[in-house]
Amino acid sequence: MTNSWDNQIGGSHYKKYLIQPMEYSMQNGLDPLQHTIIKYVTRFRDKKQPVEDLRKARHCIDMLIDLEMEEG
């Protein structure tokens, strides 16, 4: 019997990892920005334009820094 963690829609780039980014994020209680950073950094080498995903991750890091500065 399969479950939703055994399937991936739109590709297979996460299937090669022992722990998928979503599972890691949920198990560790990460917020959406933290999850998105992990996702982009995990998959960037599987993309045709890898630097784009790194820039996306950096943008999310900048947003996270801004939120931390507002709260701090």
Steps between C-alpha positions, in 0.01 A plus 500: 500500500636843409438831669533863394865514613583233240376718211619823346301707253696673223834327522714273711776730629399453867466122477877449503538649847475289814288773661287723280510872583133506605543206737814657649325834546192350663701274732707798616215752534643743244298803391409551131800721424742254659339217302522690174870573556567131568302403189687736267845412637423128480389500137714770335746258335211313337379809313595624153578841651635412846598854594134605475405271788794631703375855438152393609649356818695820560182704454324285760797542735476878454128487584574290808767749612253787454239321711756424771614864504139620536438262791834563667 
